[in-house]
Amino acid sequence: MSKMRPPTPRHKRQEAPRANRARAVAELLPDVGRAAFRRFGFVQSSIVSRWAEIVGPRYAEVSAPESLRFPQGERANGTLTLVVRGAHAAMMQHITPEIIDRVNRFFGYGAVARVIFRQGEVAKRRAPAASPSLRPAPVELGDSLRAIGDPELKAVLEALAAGVAATRGAPVIESKER
């Protein structure tokens, strides 16, 4: 006959090491946002956050993407639903082929085949505040950066060029040994 051991009390059991590590909130937010956007029909949240870049500021003022739905099991030939302010819906219908072309160019494939318009109120977009460290490129840098069309890329490259121009001599590496 084998002797049975009494069960170990719960408070004395060894806990298994955690499989997940502690993560920063900034690391979790894209996942949370992605789940929320998918719930409302967006596969990529970037279409909402970069709408003004996709269609231009004139059309972004009077429209906003509401959902992007694809046929079952596909990731192409979707239907984009736009909320359009009042009487601007007729104007937006005239430029539907251009909207489809711009959105597909943004995604890099034929993501949208059809656009549906719904009249409603479009929230005013606030212009992003410029970073105080990003100043226009000095005249002595020439016109090489002025030809860049993407304003965000242009601002970053101008800041990089200004930082390079401001440095003097070789970088100094300080040692902590004393």
N, C-alpha and C positions, 0 to 999 in steps of 0.2 A: 504494500500500500504506500502510495506517495503522499507525502505530507503537503497540504495546501497552504500557501502563504496567505496571510490576511491582506486584503486590498490596501494599497497605499492611499493615505488620505490625499485629497485634491491639493491641499495647500503644500504638500511636500513633494509633489510630482515635479520632474524637471520640465521646464517649458522648452519647446523646440525653438531654435533660433528663428528670428523673423526672416521670411523670404523677401519681403519688401524693405527697402531702405527709406529713411526719411527724405522727402523731396521738397524742394522749394516751391512756393506757391506759383512763381513765374513759370516753373517747369510744368505745372499741372494745368494752368489756364488754357493753353491751346487745345488740350484734350476736352476740357469742359466746353469751350466755345465750339469746337468741332461737333460735339454731340448736340448742342443746342441748334446749330445751323442745320445739321442733317435732319433734325426733327421738323424744321420748317422748310425742308426741300432744297437745301444748299449742300452740295458735295464739298465745295471749297468756299470758305468764308471770305476769301480774298475778293470775290466778285462784289461783295457788299462793301468792304473796306476800301476798295480801289475803284469804285464805280465812276468817280469823277475822272480818273485817268483813262478809263476804258472808253467812255462816251464823250468826254470833254465837259468842261465846267458849265457850258450853256445848257446842255441836256440833263446834266446831273442835278441842276437846280430845280428842275420841274419833274424829275422821275427818280425812282429808287427801285432796285430789284426786290421782289417779294418772295419768289421761289424759282427754283430750277429743278424741273422734274424730268426724269429719263424714263423711257419705256422699260418694262420689267426685264431685268438682267442685262441691261445695256448701259453704257456710259457715253453715248453719242446720240445725236438727233433728239435732243431734249426740248422741252417747252419752257421758255423763260417767261415768268409773269412779272410785269412791271406795274407799279403804282404810279399813276401820272396825275399831276395837279390839273384840275378843271378842264378848261378848253384846250390845253396843250396836247390832249390825247390825239386829236386830228393831225397835228403837226408830227407827232411821234409815229403815227401810222405811216406817214409818207416816207419816213426815214428808216422803216423797219429793216430793209435789206442792209443798210449801213450798220445798224445796231448789231444785227446777226454777224456781219463780217467782223466788226470790232471785237465782239465777245469771243468769237471763234479764234481770232488772231491772238487774243489775250490767253486763251487756254492752249492754243497750239494745235488744235484739232477741231473737227466739226461737232462741238458740244451742243450747239443750239441750232435747231432747224425751224423753230416757230416761236413767235412772240405773242403773248396775250397781254392786253392792256386793261387795267382796272383803274377807274377814276377814284381818287382819294386824296388825302392830305399828305404831302411829302414833308418830312421833318427838315428843318433848316440845318445845313451842315456848317459847322464852325471850321474856319480855316485853321490848319495846324499852325501853331506858333513856331516861329523860326527859332532855332537854337541860338543862344547868344554867342556861341563859339563859331558859328558859321557866318562868315562875312564874305562879301563879294571878293572875287580874285583881284589882286592888285593889277594895275595896268602893265607893269613890267613883266608879267607872266605871258603876255601876248593874247592872241585871240584863239588859242588852241582849245581852251575850255568853253569858250562862248558858243561854239557850234554844237554842243551836246544838248539834245532835245529833252531828255529825262531830267526834270528839275531836282529830284532827289539825288540821282547819281551826280549831277553837276555840282550840287552843294557839297557832297561828300568829297569829290575830287578837288574842289576849290579849297576846302578845309585842309586836305592832305597837302596840296601844293603850298598853301600858306605856312603850314607847319614845317615843311621841308625848307622853305625859303627862310624861315626864322631861325633855324639851327645854324650854329657857327662851329666849324671844326668837327673833329671826330667825337663820337659819343664817349662819355666817361662812365666807367663801370666802377661802382664803389664796392669795396670788400667789407664784410662785417667782421673779419678777423682783426684783432688789435692786440 
